[in-house]
Each structure stands twice: as structure tokens, then as C-alpha cells.
Amino acid sequence: MTVDTLHSMRELDHRHNDGIHARLLLSEPDNLVAVAVADAKTGDAFVVEVRNGDSALDVFHHPYAYAAWRRVDTRGDASLAGVALASA
């Protein structure tokens, strides 16, 4: 998933707590749902895609757990930070 794809997605929900920002995003043409997360304290950012059979709200509320399960690098791409922080 590219940063451009994430920027074109519609925000369904967002939340932030203690410098961690999470956005639930939807791409209607692709029927793709993802959660973008950024940690304002560390500058780290990552994206977790919601897969078939996943609860989108569960991924949204527990993105670090899903990232760990799927081996997504949570210290990842700083270019994604702008996507996750866009709602802040």
C-alpha cells in the first residue's frame, strides 16, 4: 500500500491518546480498509490492512496487536506519519 493510496482513502474514524494517532481508512473503489498509526513522540508510523474475516473496529482498537501478529514493523515508514497525523 502506497502513501498516495492512503491519502485517497476516506476516514471512517480517528482517535489519539498519549501521542499515538490512529485512523480507520476506507478505499471504496478497492473495498480496502486499513488502520494508519503514528506515534508523535517517536516519529514511528505503520499501516495495518483489515483482511477478510477481521473486525475493522478490532484492528482499529488494537493495531499494535495486529501489527505484531502480522509482523508489521511498527518502527516503520516515517512518510506514513503524515497520513496518520492528518486527523490530529
Backbone as a chain_set.jsonl record, in Angstrom:
{"seq": "MTVDTLHSMRELDHRHNDGIHARLLLSEPDNLVAVAVADAKTGDAFVVEVRNGDSALDVFHHPYAYAAWRRVDTRGDASLAGVALASA", "coords": {"N": [[0.85, -1.168, 0.0], [0.599, 2.179, -0.888], [1.661, 5.528, 0.02], [0.236, 7.424, -1.436], [-2.109, 5.995, -2.027], [-3.153, 5.744, 0.551], [-3.624, 8.453, 1.156], [-5.745, 8.975, -0.529], [-7.843, 7.689, 0.598], [-10.924, 7.468, 2.462], [-11.664, 8.793, 5.633], [-12.966, 6.944, 8.276], [-13.023, 6.876, 11.018], [-11.232, 8.231, 13.824], [-8.722, 8.424, 16.36], [-6.864, 9.49, 19.234], [-4.315, 9.198, 21.668], [-2.126, 9.916, 24.213], [-0.12, 10.769, 22.424], [-0.221, 8.895, 20.393], [-1.648, 8.35, 17.331], [-4.408, 7.14, 15.581], [-6.031, 6.119, 12.608], [-8.92, 5.042, 10.98], [-9.381, 3.895, 7.839], [-10.901, 3.964, 4.564], [-11.023, 2.718, 1.288], [-13.181, 3.048, -1.102], [-13.458, 2.352, -3.922], [-11.7, 0.178, -4.139], [-12.528, -1.408, -2.127], [-11.082, -1.56, 0.24], [-9.853, -1.59, 3.514], [-8.053, -0.003, 6.084], [-5.832, 0.605, 8.853], [-4.123, 3.357, 9.902], [-1.336, 4.294, 11.757], [0.404, 6.515, 13.889], [3.091, 7.524, 15.917], [3.556, 10.269, 17.683], [5.515, 10.926, 19.489], [7.785, 9.356, 18.958], [8.02, 9.413, 16.215], [7.547, 7.238, 14.678], [5.665, 5.175, 12.388], [3.032, 3.191, 10.954], [1.068, 0.914, 8.933], [-1.79, -1.108, 9.051], [-3.499, -3.459, 7.271], [-6.949, -4.251, 7.017], [-8.092, -7.415, 6.925], [-10.021, -9.941, 5.113], [-12.453, -11.376, 7.17], [-11.485, -10.175, 9.44], [-12.342, -8.003, 12.145], [-12.964, -4.71, 11.571], [-13.126, -2.69, 13.497], [-11.89, -3.946, 15.626], [-9.252, -4.189, 14.719], [-8.729, -1.464, 14.518], [-8.896, -0.653, 17.217], [-6.889, -2.168, 18.36], [-4.294, -1.926, 17.021], [-1.52, -2.362, 17.35], [-1.354, -4.969, 18.306], [-2.361, -6.431, 16.11], [-0.429, -5.684, 14.251], [1.848, -6.86, 15.357], [1.126, -9.567, 15.216], [1.023, -9.901, 12.48], [3.546, -9.321, 11.787], [4.302, -6.679, 11.129], [6.364, -3.913, 10.769], [6.515, -1.747, 13.326], [8.105, 0.388, 13.767], [8.27, 1.725, 11.532], [7.927, 3.265, 8.308], [8.437, 6.605, 8.033], [7.209, 8.325, 6.257], [4.589, 7.64, 6.318], [3.622, 8.786, 8.584], [2.494, 11.317, 8.257], [0.061, 10.685, 7.077], [-1.301, 9.3, 9.112], [-1.347, 11.285, 11.047], [-2.927, 13.22, 9.966], [-5.505, 13.699, 10.875], [-5.201, 14.85, 13.264]], "CA": [[0.0, 0.0, 0.0], [1.427, 3.37, -1.002], [1.207, 6.73, 0.714], [-0.796, 8.027, -2.278], [-3.341, 5.233, -1.802], [-3.666, 6.116, 1.868], [-4.145, 9.818, 1.089], [-7.004, 9.0, -1.27], [-8.854, 6.944, 1.343], [-11.845, 8.247, 3.284], [-11.55, 8.489, 7.056], [-14.19, 6.493, 8.933], [-12.913, 7.203, 12.439], [-9.871, 8.508, 14.275], [-8.561, 8.576, 17.803], [-5.48, 9.703, 19.655], [-4.101, 9.111, 23.102], [-0.725, 9.924, 24.619], [0.754, 10.949, 21.268], [-0.439, 7.875, 19.362], [-2.786, 8.689, 16.493], [-4.875, 6.031, 14.734], [-7.109, 6.466, 11.678], [-9.562, 3.945, 10.258], [-9.497, 4.424, 6.479], [-11.605, 3.136, 3.586], [-10.955, 2.997, -0.143], [-14.399, 2.447, -1.644], [-13.296, 1.664, -5.208], [-10.959, -1.069, -3.955], [-13.103, -2.098, -0.968], [-9.924, -1.783, 1.094], [-9.901, -0.899, 4.805], [-6.754, -0.045, 6.742], [-5.63, 1.452, 10.023], [-2.831, 4.039, 9.879], [-0.95, 4.655, 13.122], [1.638, 7.284, 14.028], [3.467, 7.879, 17.281], [4.133, 11.607, 17.604], [6.691, 11.001, 20.368], [8.942, 8.686, 18.357], [8.043, 9.614, 14.769], [7.282, 5.964, 14.019], [4.347, 5.042, 11.774], [2.805, 1.944, 10.231], [-0.29, 0.681, 8.442], [-2.267, -2.487, 9.121], [-4.682, -3.671, 6.445], [-8.014, -5.089, 7.566], [-8.259, -8.535, 5.994], [-11.298, -10.66, 5.181], [-12.622, -12.091, 8.418], [-11.111, -9.305, 10.56], [-13.241, -6.927, 12.563], [-12.277, -3.439, 11.346], [-13.027, -1.986, 14.772], [-10.898, -4.643, 16.45], [-7.945, -3.756, 14.219], [-8.631, -0.048, 14.869], [-8.665, -0.51, 18.65], [-5.704, -2.935, 18.768], [-3.41, -2.015, 15.85], [-0.203, -2.92, 17.688], [-1.506, -6.427, 18.394], [-2.455, -6.952, 14.743], [0.874, -5.481, 13.618], [2.755, -7.898, 15.875], [0.671, -10.854, 14.687], [1.345, -9.947, 11.04], [4.954, -8.947, 11.653], [4.436, -5.353, 10.528], [7.354, -3.13, 11.502], [5.873, -0.574, 13.924], [9.082, 1.476, 13.776], [8.384, 1.874, 10.098], [7.966, 4.337, 7.331], [8.104, 7.947, 8.523], [6.335, 9.003, 5.29], [3.214, 7.328, 6.688], [3.235, 9.572, 9.75], [1.605, 12.397, 7.812], [-1.257, 10.103, 6.836], [-1.933, 9.017, 10.396], [-1.492, 12.516, 11.816], [-3.778, 14.157, 9.227], [-6.736, 13.985, 11.615], [-4.862, 15.416, 14.581]], "C": [[0.897, 1.232, 0.0], [0.841, 4.528, -0.203], [0.109, 7.407, -0.09], [-2.137, 7.323, -2.109], [-3.967, 5.641, -0.481], [-4.264, 7.519, 1.862], [-5.489, 9.882, 0.381], [-8.138, 8.292, -0.534], [-9.69, 7.892, 2.201], [-11.699, 7.817, 4.74], [-12.911, 8.108, 7.624], [-14.195, 6.867, 10.406], [-11.458, 7.54, 12.733], [-9.881, 8.623, 15.79], [-7.1, 8.867, 18.092], [-5.424, 9.72, 21.17], [-2.603, 9.054, 23.363], [0.233, 9.977, 23.423], [0.616, 9.905, 20.179], [-1.744, 8.187, 18.644], [-3.135, 7.492, 15.61], [-6.041, 6.511, 13.882], [-7.61, 5.197, 11.002], [-9.928, 4.495, 8.889], [-10.156, 3.425, 5.544], [-11.341, 3.636, 2.181], [-12.141, 2.294, -0.778], [-14.202, 1.757, -2.985], [-12.631, 0.297, -5.084], [-11.553, -1.948, -2.866], [-11.998, -2.506, 0.005], [-10.075, -0.958, 2.362], [-8.543, -1.08, 5.469], [-6.766, 0.859, 7.962], [-4.216, 2.02, 9.921], [-2.539, 4.548, 11.284], [0.342, 5.453, 13.079], [1.844, 7.622, 15.494], [4.203, 9.216, 17.204], [5.387, 11.737, 18.461], [7.941, 10.438, 19.71], [9.098, 8.97, 16.869], [7.792, 8.342, 13.983], [5.861, 5.935, 13.46], [4.257, 3.704, 11.052], [1.342, 1.866, 9.814], [-0.587, -0.807, 8.567], [-3.512, -2.577, 8.258], [-5.673, -4.559, 7.184], [-8.285, -6.172, 6.53], [-9.654, -9.138, 6.118], [-11.345, -11.464, 6.473], [-12.216, -11.294, 9.644], [-12.268, -8.381, 10.905], [-12.464, -5.625, 12.414], [-12.111, -2.674, 12.657], [-12.019, -2.644, 15.705], [-9.489, -4.243, 16.018], [-7.708, -2.302, 14.607], [-8.287, 0.136, 16.347], [-7.406, -1.227, 19.142], [-4.688, -3.046, 17.622], [-2.031, -2.599, 16.16], [-0.258, -4.443, 17.8], [-1.569, -7.042, 16.998], [-1.125, -6.794, 14.013], [1.858, -6.552, 14.075], [2.415, -9.257, 15.275], [1.08, -11.013, 13.226], [2.78, -9.552, 10.744], [5.154, -7.67, 10.847], [5.408, -4.563, 11.391], [6.705, -1.85, 12.021], [6.841, 0.597, 14.073], [9.238, 2.021, 12.372], [8.353, 3.261, 9.515], [7.505, 5.696, 7.874], [7.206, 8.692, 7.542], [4.864, 8.713, 5.583], [2.72, 8.173, 7.852], [2.275, 10.686, 9.366], [0.194, 11.902, 7.559], [-1.98, 9.878, 8.161], [-2.182, 10.285, 11.21], [-2.446, 13.507, 11.156], [-5.033, 14.544, 9.987], [-6.462, 14.713, 12.922], [-5.153, 16.91, 14.643]], "O": [[1.839, 1.323, 0.787], [-0.323, 4.502, 0.196], [-0.851, 7.916, 0.488], [-3.181, 7.973, -2.054], [-5.176, 5.86, -0.403], [-5.296, 7.755, 2.492], [-6.293, 10.768, 0.671], [-9.277, 8.3, -1.001], [-9.235, 8.961, 2.609], [-11.619, 6.626, 5.041], [-13.886, 8.846, 7.479], [-15.25, 7.144, 10.978], [-10.562, 7.173, 11.973], [-10.913, 8.882, 16.409], [-6.215, 8.537, 17.303], [-6.338, 10.183, 21.851], [-1.899, 8.224, 22.787], [1.266, 9.308, 23.415], [1.268, 10.011, 19.14], [-2.804, 8.276, 19.263], [-2.261, 6.905, 14.972], [-6.927, 7.218, 14.363], [-6.824, 4.384, 10.516], [-10.697, 5.45, 8.785], [-10.004, 2.213, 5.694], [-11.425, 4.834, 1.913], [-12.113, 1.079, -0.973], [-14.733, 0.663, -3.18], [-12.953, -0.629, -5.828], [-11.141, -3.095, -2.694], [-11.975, -3.624, 0.52], [-10.387, 0.231, 2.301], [-7.955, -2.161, 5.427], [-7.6, 1.756, 8.086], [-3.238, 1.275, 9.861], [-3.395, 5.161, 11.922], [1.263, 5.121, 12.333], [0.903, 7.959, 16.213], [5.332, 9.285, 16.719], [6.238, 12.581, 18.179], [9.034, 10.979, 19.881], [10.183, 8.792, 16.315], [7.82, 8.359, 12.753], [4.964, 6.59, 13.991], [5.261, 3.155, 10.6], [0.5, 2.637, 10.273], [0.243, -1.653, 8.238], [-4.479, -1.85, 8.487], [-5.288, -5.495, 7.884], [-8.661, -5.878, 5.396], [-10.374, -8.889, 7.086], [-10.385, -12.15, 6.822], [-12.55, -11.671, 10.767], [-13.073, -8.027, 10.043], [-11.426, -5.445, 13.051], [-11.062, -2.075, 12.896], [-11.365, -1.959, 16.491], [-8.629, -3.987, 16.861], [-6.594, -1.943, 14.989], [-7.471, 0.992, 16.69], [-6.909, -0.924, 20.227], [-4.265, -4.152, 17.287], [-1.439, -3.263, 15.309], [0.695, -5.127, 17.426], [-0.915, -8.05, 16.729], [-0.733, -7.67, 13.242], [2.615, -7.089, 13.266], [3.304, -10.007, 14.874], [1.436, -12.105, 12.783], [3.18, -9.461, 9.583], [6.044, -7.582, 10.001], [5.283, -4.55, 12.616], [6.38, -0.961, 11.234], [6.43, 1.689, 14.467], [10.22, 2.696, 12.061], [8.702, 4.26, 10.145], [6.32, 5.897, 8.137], [6.499, 9.613, 7.951], [3.987, 9.457, 5.145], [1.513, 8.263, 8.078], [1.328, 10.96, 10.103], [-0.77, 12.627, 7.802], [-3.151, 10.234, 8.3], [-3.137, 10.343, 11.985], [-2.744, 14.546, 11.746], [-5.576, 15.626, 9.76], [-7.391, 15.143, 13.606], [-4.926, 17.54, 15.676]]}, "num_chains": 1, "name": "protein.A"}
